[in-house]
Amino acid sequence: MTTKDVVLIALFAALIVILSLMPPIPLGIVPVPITLQTLGVMLAGAMLGPWRGLLACLLYMLLWMIGLPVLPAGRGGLGVLAGPTGGFLVGMVLGAFVVGWIARRLTRPGLTITRQTASYFVACLVGGVLVVYAVGIPWLNAVTGLGWQKAFFGSMVFVPGDAIKALVAAYVATQVRRAWPMPLK
């Protein structure tokens, strides 16, 4: 790992922290608020690649696990894992890896801007939404006892917003990669 890799990992962990500190929007349907964390996760995976994206999310996870108030509403600490959002937070690490892995396979020099953006969008949807939900919804069910159906359908209210985040992340990743190409590691 180079110094540049370490700096990029720290930079994207800081970006996720900044996006996490935007005030959460509670919905009332499920005990999980709308936040911008997943946008940072998608950007980390799409712009850094699978391993550096994963490490940026692990660094972010380490920060809140040791108690720093870097989660929405200024939360932090290991106790967050026992709450309804714990699975979504853990899923973000795997999600960043999957976004980067798919992006590395679908994007390449020479693609049109539209195809490049579409490739990033697919990567962000699969890793940043599907994978995060695949970990978060069972966790939500287990922790809250909502039941599978209520946990699943309650979480579906987040899909439109997460799709918009995926589109934003895809657009940003495409534009940044055009101006500053770097390998996806």
Protein Blocks (a to p, Z undefined) as FASTA:
>chain_A
ZZklmmmmmmmmmmmmmmmmpccddehlaccdcdfklmmmmmmmmmnojmlmmmmmmmmm
mmmmnopafbghhiacjklmmmmklmmmmmmmmmmmmmmmmmmmmgcghiafklmmmmmm
mmmmmmmmmmmmmmmmmmmmmmnonojklmmmmmmmmmmmmmmmmmmmmmmmmmmmmmmg
cddZZ
